[in-house]
Amino acid sequence: MKIGIIVGSTRPGRRSIVVAEWIKNIADQREGHEFILLDLLDYNLPHLDETIPAAMGKPYGHEHTRAWSESVASCDGFIIVTPEYNHSIPGVLKDALDYLFGEWHNKAIGFVGYGLLGGARAVEHLRTISAELMLADVRAQVALSLFADFVDMEILDPGDHHVGTANQMLDQLLGWSGALARLRESTADASSFIEA
Ligand SMILES: Cc1cc2nc3c(=O)[nH]c(=O)nc-3n(C[C@H](O)[C@H](O)[C@H](O)COP(=O)(O)O)c2cc1C
C-alpha cells in the first residue's frame, strides 16, 4: 500500500511537520508499504480557485490542482496530521480536501491530532468530511496533548502509549486500504455508484 501522510498546517513555526515525521518513522518500520509525506506547504494551494467543483469532474483549470490531484490519486490511503484551530481544522487543510473528489473515494484514512485536547474536535470534523468524500475513517486515532506530549508545549516528546495507538491505527488503515484497493479494482468506474 502507498499511504500519503498529509501535513495539515502550513503556518511558520508549525508543529505539524514534526508530528508528521514522528508518525512516518513509526509507519516506516512496516515492510512492504510506502509512506510519503504530502506537505501542504509544498503544494502551495490558494483558496479554492477552480471554477467547477471537483465533484463535477475534470479537467482541472490550474496546474496546482493537477499536481495535488496526481499525488492524492497515487495513494491507496491517508493519514491526516492535524492541529485543532478554533475547535476545527486549519482552513488550508479544508481547502486541500475540497480541491478534489474522486481522488479520495474508496480509500481508507486515519488521523493524528494534536492540541489542548489532542485535536479531538478537529478529528471529529474530519470524520464527517471524510464520509462525504467516501474516505473510510478507521477507529483508532492518535491524540497528542500539547500539555503532556510536548515539552514546554513546544518540543514533541510523546508518551510511549501513543506508539501502541499509532500502530493500532496503522493496522486498521492498512487492512482497510488493502480491502478498498480490491474494491476499486473491481469497480470499473468508481464514480458510477456515487450520487450527488
Ligand atoms: C488559529 C488557532 C486556533 C487555535 N485553536 C485551538 C483550539 O480550538 N483548540 C486547541 O486545542 N488548540 C488550539 N490552538 C492551538 C493549536 O492546537 C496549537 O498551536 C498547534 O500547535 C497548532 O498547530 P501548528 O503548530 O501545526 O500550526 C489554536 C491555534 C491557532 C493558531
The ligand as an SDF file (V2000), in Angstrom:
LIG
                    3D

 31 33  0  0  0  0  0  0  0  0999 V2000
   -5.7610   29.9770   15.0000 C   0  0  0  0  0  0  0  0  0  0  0  0
   -5.5240   28.9900   16.0940 C   0  0  0  0  0  0  0  0  0  0  0  0
   -6.5910   28.4690   16.7890 C   0  0  0  0  0  0  0  0  0  0  0  0
   -6.3930   27.5090   17.7640 C   0  0  0  0  0  0  0  0  0  0  0  0
   -7.4710   26.9520   18.3820 N   0  0  0  0  0  0  0  0  0  0  0  0
   -7.3000   25.8900   19.1970 C   0  0  0  0  0  0  0  0  0  0  0  0
   -8.4230   25.1740   19.6770 C   0  0  0  0  0  0  0  0  0  0  0  0
   -9.5600   25.4980   19.4460 O   0  0  0  0  0  0  0  0  0  0  0  0
   -8.2010   24.0760   20.4330 N   0  0  0  0  0  0  0  0  0  0  0  0
   -6.9370   23.6540   20.7380 C   0  0  0  0  0  0  0  0  0  0  0  0
   -6.8050   22.6300   21.3950 O   0  0  0  0  0  0  0  0  0  0  0  0
   -5.8420   24.3230   20.2860 N   0  0  0  0  0  0  0  0  0  0  0  0
   -5.9970   25.4220   19.5210 C   0  0  0  0  0  0  0  0  0  0  0  0
   -4.9130   26.0960   19.0350 N   0  0  0  0  0  0  0  0  0  0  0  0
   -3.5890   25.6510   19.4590 C   0  0  0  0  0  0  0  0  0  0  0  0
   -3.0200   24.7090   18.4070 C   0  0  0  0  0  0  0  0  0  0  0  0
   -3.5810   23.4290   18.5230 O   0  0  0  0  0  0  0  0  0  0  0  0
   -1.5090   24.6260   18.5380 C   0  0  0  0  0  0  0  0  0  0  0  0
   -0.9790   25.9270   18.4790 O   0  0  0  0  0  0  0  0  0  0  0  0
   -0.9080   23.7830   17.4320 C   0  0  0  0  0  0  0  0  0  0  0  0
    0.4670   23.6570   17.6090 O   0  0  0  0  0  0  0  0  0  0  0  0
   -1.1570   24.4210   16.0730 C   0  0  0  0  0  0  0  0  0  0  0  0
   -0.6870   23.5880   15.0600 O   0  0  0  0  0  0  0  0  0  0  0  0
    0.5360   24.0000   14.1360 P   0  0  0  0  0  0  0  0  0  0  0  0
    1.6680   24.3260   15.0950 O   0  0  0  0  0  0  0  0  0  0  0  0
    0.8460   22.8070   13.3120 O   0  0  0  0  0  0  0  0  0  0  0  0
    0.0900   25.1850   13.3620 O   0  0  0  0  0  0  0  0  0  0  0  0
   -5.0840   27.0940   18.0870 C   0  0  0  0  0  0  0  0  0  0  0  0
   -4.0110   27.6490   17.3980 C   0  0  0  0  0  0  0  0  0  0  0  0
   -4.1980   28.5520   16.3900 C   0  0  0  0  0  0  0  0  0  0  0  0
   -3.0330   29.0790   15.6170 C   0  0  0  0  0  0  0  0  0  0  0  0
  1  2  1  0
  2  3  1  0
  2 30  2  0
  3  4  2  0
  4  5  1  0
  4 28  1  0
  5  6  2  0
  6  7  1  0
  6 13  1  0
  7  8  2  0
  7  9  1  0
  9 10  1  0
 10 11  2  0
 10 12  1  0
 12 13  2  0
 13 14  1  0
 14 15  1  0
 14 28  1  0
 15 16  1  0
 16 17  1  0
 16 18  1  0
 18 19  1  0
 18 20  1  0
 20 21  1  0
 20 22  1  0
 22 23  1  0
 23 24  1  0
 24 25  2  0
 24 26  1  0
 24 27  1  0
 28 29  2  0
 29 30  1  0
 30 31  1  0
M  END
$$$$
